[in-house]
Each structure stands twice: as C-alpha cells, then as structure tokens.
Amino acid sequence: MEILAFLGFKKFDDGIYRLYNQIVAQARIAEFYTIHGVADTVNGRFDLVALHAYIVMRRLKNIGEEGGQVSQDLFDIMFADMDRNMREMGVGDLRVGKKVKALAKSFYGRIKAYDDGIVEFEDAMLTESLKRNLYHEKVPTDAQVQTMADYVLQEIKLSNNWNIEQIKNGSISFSPALVKCLGSVVTNETDQKITNEDAPLATPEISRIVKIDEIKSNHLDLDIGATVDERQALAERFDLIELKNFSAHLLCTISPKNTGVHIDASFSANVIQRCVVTLEPVLVVVTGSYQCDYSVEIEPGDVEIIKFDSAAEDPPEPIIDGAFDAGIILTEQFGLELETFPRSSNADFNELKLAAGDKLETAESDNPFAVLKKLK
C-alpha cells in the first residue's frame, strides 16, 4: 500500500487508539474555548488536537527510532478519524481526499511552526507561532496567548517524563488542572473571565461584506478581484511564492422563505508555488466552485461543537445584523483547491513514493515528521 495507512487498511495496537483518544479529550476541555480564546469551531478543535499531537510527537521524536514508528501510527489514526468524520458529515467522496490532504499539509505546517517557536523555551517566539496557528480565526488578547504559551511549555516539560511504553499504551497524562487554574485572565484593572464572544473576529484576507438589503430583485451578482494587499496576505497564509491574480464571481439569491441567502460561486487564480522535489517555482492555475448558505435563523453560538450528522448537509453560516462576509468561505475554498504537492515538469516524483512500513532513505530519516512531507 502506498504512502500512509490512514484509509483504514492498517491495524493498530489498542494503546495507540487510547493515545489518540487522550489527545482528543484534552483538546475538548471547555476552558480552552470559553476562557483562553480558541475559536469554538471545527477548525479551532482541529487546531487544538494538532497542538496536543505535536506535544506527543515532539517527545516521540526525541525517543528515537521506536518513537518514530509510534508517531507515524498516531498520525495515521488521526487522519483516518478526520477522513471518517468528513464522510459522516456528508462531504462528497471526491472532496474528502482533497480536504484530508489540506489538513495534513496544515498539520505539518503547525509542527514546523511550533518547533521554530520553541527555541530554548523562549516565550516570544512561541507566542507568535500560537497567534498564527492556534488563533487564526479570532483575535486573542495578549493575556490569552501568554497563558496558552505557558501551558504548552509546561506540557512539553512534563512530557519529558513519558517513556515509550507509557506512550504506546496510551497511559500518558496531560494537565487539565493547569488549564482550569488559569481560568481567569488578568486584564489591566480587574480579573475578568474572557469568552470567545468578547474577542473580535479576525478579518479574513479577502473581506467582502454583503448586506441583505443590497440584494435587489432577490439576487446580486458580485464580482471580486483581489487587491495587491489581499493577494500578498493570501500568499503568506498559504505559503505561496506569489499570487499573481485572483478573481471570483458570486451569485447571491434570497431563499424562498426570505430567511437567508444562497450563494453559487466560482473563482480562478494564477499562483506560483515551490516544487516539492526541485524547489523550483511552478506556475499553477487554480480554479474552483462551491455553494453555501447563510441564514438569519442561525446564531454564532447555536452550532453544537463536533457533533457530526451523516445525513445532514453543511449547516448555514449566520447572518449577523443583516450582513455577512462572503470572503471567509471564499478564502477557505481557495485554500482547498491549491495543489498540495506542486511539482515542475522536470521533477521525478517517483522518488517521493513510499510504501507502508518503508523507511525514508534521506538525511531526515530519523525525523518522525519527515514522512508528512511526502504525502501525496
């Protein structure tokens, strides 16, 4: 079998499942969201699972070769779970693979960012990494970011006490008490409990506010052309060498019962990415289309977190104060359509094929994260 076993064809020891369940349980502690400002969304949950998986994998990396195999098994189970959840949510078969690849790429990016941020346990670098990777959906306070940085550093220090048998058996422990005892964050004058509702929403790279009363005759044609600043921001977010152009067309129609808006959208862009084999710049044409709904009947706090309904379609996004930002989903869909592993015509991609159980014969073969670079 090529590449990873996260499609369910590989059997794992029970301990690895327990290990993954521990990571997920830790990521679901309410205080991360209600107090420490992580977005209470599916993406926010993924970000916290990724953060705790990183803590475990960092320890496994330091253990050596046996730790590398456990790290790979943990990764496989994690993304098998992502694959299953997406299918249960009703994501079409043709889109699941692309979404899983996008998640895997973002997970590897987080591993690198956190590794770069933890240099001799320097807070400043870690807080910047957390702002970019854990808080990319909502803008946190400085106190919230500092609290999470303290938590991460504490967990990494505690993880140094885990041995390989404890990790393989899923008998490690995080520190829920640490999260709970840091429950109130000190502001300028008083102790104040900070919730997600108090934090301002982060502005997307492309922001286009659509007001319901601007949709005349029940429909609105919206043409979007990204500005220079917007293209630069998108390039930074998705690690592109350059985004040469980006355009989109959105058809917005009022729903029959006048309770929301349906959008049919298409977009195209010319991007320059780096070949994964030769590192040469590669010009890639990106196109995509999607449909989505916005509703005045949905409030931001109404959606239950991580509750998947296999028969349901994606829930509508909320319309707040008679308006919504069409740029948020447009930006997400653009990211999903990007080529995960771009390669130039001169690249020999066969060198990156890996059979399950094979070891990487590279200078990074001792790095349990190196295999993530080879995802196809």
N, C-alpha and C positions, 0 to 999 in steps of 0.2 A: 504493500500500500504506500502511495507517495505522500510525502510531507507529514502532516500530523494526523493523529487518530481522533480528532475531536468530532467526527461524524458518527461515533458510536461503535466502531468496529473493534475497538481495543478494550480489554477488560482491565480494571484497575483493582488494587487491593482496597479493602474496606477502609483502611486508615486514610487513604488519600481522599475518599469521599468525606470522611469526618473532618479532615483538614479543611477542605473547601467549604463545608457547612459552617465551620467555626469562623472562617473569614467572612462569609455572608452574614452570619448572625451579628458579628461585630460591626459590620457596615450598616446594619439596620438599627443600631442604637439611636433612639429618638433625639438625644441631645446634640448629635452632630448636625441635625437639621433645624431643630427648634431654638437652639442656643448659639451654636457655632457657625451658622450661616451658610452651610452647604445647601445647594438648591434641592428642594423637595420634589425631584423629578426622577424619571427613569435614568436620565443622563447623570444626575447627581448620585444616584445609587451605584451606577457603574463606576463612577469616579472613586467612590469610597471603597468599593470592592477592589478596584485596581490598586489603590493606595495600600490596603492591607495585604493584598497578594504580593505587592512589591516588598513589604517588610519581611514576609516569609521567604521570598525568593532571594532577597539580599543575604539572609542568613544561610540559605542553602548554597548560594554561590561561594560563600567563604568556607563551607564544609569540604568542598572538593567534588570529585567525580560522582560519588554516590548522590550527593546533593543535587548535582546537575540533572540526574535522571528523575528524581522526585520533583524537581522544579518543572521539568517537561511534562510529567504526568499531571501536575497541578494545572498547568496551562491548558492541557488538552481537555481536562474535565471542565474547567472554567468556560471555555468556548463551546464545548458541547452543550453546556447549560444555556449559554447565550443563543445558540442555534435553536435549541428546543423551545425556549421561551418565545423567540420571534415567530416560530411556526404556530405556536399556540395562540399568539396574538393575532394571527391571521395574515402575517406578512407572506406575500406570494413566494413560491419556491425560487423563482428567478431572481428575486431581490434579496433573499436570505443570505446567499453566499457573498454577495457584494457588501451587505451590511456587516456580516461577520468579519470580512477582510478589513473593512474600515475600522471596526472596533479593535481588531488585532493590531493594526497599524498604530492606532491612537494609544493602545496599551504599551506597545514598545516605546513610543514617544514619551510616555509618562515615566517609564522605567529609566530612560536616559536622563530625563529632566530631574527626577529625584536623585539619581546618582550624582548628577552635576551639582545639585543643590546641597548635597551633604558632603562637604569638604572639611574634614576635621571638625565636624559638628558646628559649622558656622551658621548662625541663625539667619543672617541677612540673605544668603543665597537660597536657603530652603524656603523662606517666606516668599521670595519672588517666584520660585517654582510652584508653590502652592497657589499663589494668585493666578498663575497662568493655567494650571491644570485642574485644580480642585474647585476653583471659584470662577470658572469662565462663563457661568450662566447668571450669576448675581455678584454684585459688588459687595465685598465684606468690609467690615470695619478693620482697622489695624489690630485692635484687640482680639478679634476673632481669628485673624490669620496667625497672630503670635501664639494664641492658645493652641491652635492646631499644630503649629511648628513644634511647640514644647511637647505636645502629645506624641508626635511622630518620633522625635529624638528619644523620648523616654521609652517608647516601644522598641526602637532599634537597640537601645542599650539592654533592655530586658531580653530581647531575642537572642542575645549572645549567650544566654544560659541554656537555650534549647539545644539538645543533641539530636542526632539524626534519627534515632529510634523514636523519640518523642514526636518529631515532626511526621515521620512515616506513619505512626499510629494515630495521628490526629489528636494528640494529648497535650498540645501546647495551650497556653492561656494568654490572652491579651489583658488589658487593664480597664475594664468598664468603670471601675471606681474612679480612675483618674479622669475620665471624661465627665462623670457625674459631679465630682467635687469641684471641677472647674466650671460648673454650671452658670454662675453669674459672672459676667464680664465687667470689669471696672471701666466706667466712662469718666469724663472729665470731673464730675462733681458727685456722682452717686452710683451705687450698684444698680444695674439695670438689666433685666432679662431681655435679650435681643432675639427676635424671631425673624424668619425669612420675610414676613410681611413688612417688617421695619426696614429691611435692606432695599436699596434701589435696584431696579432691574438693570443688568448690564446692557449697553447699547450694542446691537449686532453690527457686523462690519458693513452690511448694507441695510439701511433702515428706511422703510417707506411706509409711512403711516397712512392708512386708508380709513376715512371717516364714512360711516354708513350713509349719512345724508348727502354725500357727494356721489353716491351711486344712483344716477338718474335713469329713469325708464327701466329699472330693475337690473341694469348691467353697466359695467365700467370696463373699458379697455385700458390697461395700464402697461405702458412700455417703460422698461428700466434699463438704463445704461450706467454702468458703474463708473464713478469718478476716479481720478488718479489716486486720491487718498483711499478710496474704498478698495481699489484693486491692490494697493500696497498692503492694506490691512488683511485682505483675504490671502494674499501670498504669504504673509507672516504666519497667519493662523494655520494654513495647510502646508507649510514648509515648501512653497514653490519658489523656484528661482525668479520667475516673473509671471504675472498675469497680464498678458498683452491687451486683452479686451474681454468684456463680459456684458452680455445683453440678455434681457428676458422679456417675455410678454405674458401678462396675467389677464385672464378674463374673469371678472368678478360678477357673480349674479346673485341676486337676493333669493333666498329659499322660498318655496311656495307659501309657507305659513308666516313669512316675514319675521322669522326668529333667528336668522343668521345669513351667512354668505358662503357660497360655494366658489372655489377657485380652480380653474384649469390653467396650468402654467407650463411654459416651455422656456428653455434657456440654452445659450451656447457661449463658448469661450475658447480662446486660444491661450494655452498655458505652456510655460517652459518648466519642465521638471528634470531631475537628475537621474540618468540611467543607473539602475541598481547594480549593474555589472561593471560598466566602464566609467561611471560617474560623469559622462559627457552630458551636456544639455540636450534635452529632447523636446521638440515641439509636439504638443498633443492637442488635438481638437476634442473638446468636451461638449457633449450635448445631453440633454435630459428633459424629462417632462414628469409632471406629477399632478395629483388632485388633492385638495384638502378642504376642510370646512371650519368655519368659525361660527360660534353661537353666543347669543346674548343670554342663553339659559345656563351657561356654564360659568361658574366662578372659579378662580385660580385654586381655591382650596378644596374644590368638590371632588377631584380625581383621587381615588384611593391608590396609594403607592404600591407598585409591584404586585398588582392583582391582575393576572392575565386571564382574559376570556377568549377561548379559542374560537368562539363563534362570532365575536364582535369585530367590527372594523375599528380603525384608529379613532379615538374619541375626538370631537371637535375642539379647537382651540378657543379660549374665551375672547369675547368682545368686551372691552372694558371702557366705560364712559363713551360708548358709541363709536369706538375705533379699535383697530388692531394694526400690528406691524407685520406687513406681508414679507418683510425682508428676513425675518428669523427663519422661517421654514425654507425660503428660497436659498439662503446660505447653507443650511443643513443639507438640502438636496444636492446642491453643487458639490459639496464635500463627498457625498456618497458616490457621485459619478466620476470622481477623479480616478485615474489609473493608479492602483495601489503599488504596482511594481513596474514603472515605466522602463523601457529598455530601447536602446538605439538599434538601428539595423545591423550594426557591426558586433553586437553583443552575442556571445554564446551562452544562451540561457540554460543550456543543458548542465552547465557547471553548478547551477543552483538547485538541481533536483535532488531530493533527499528521500530515501526510503525510510519507513518507520523502523526505529531501532538502530539506524546507521548513525555513526558519529561524524561530525564535521571535521574534515581534514584541513583545517585552516589555523591561522595563528590564534583564532579566538575559540578554538575547540574546547578550552577549559572554561568558557563562559556559558552558563546555562541559558543566558538570554540571547546568545548569538543565533540560535535556530529561528528565533522570531523574525530575524531579518530575511530569512529565506522563504517566508510564507508565499505561496502562490495563490 
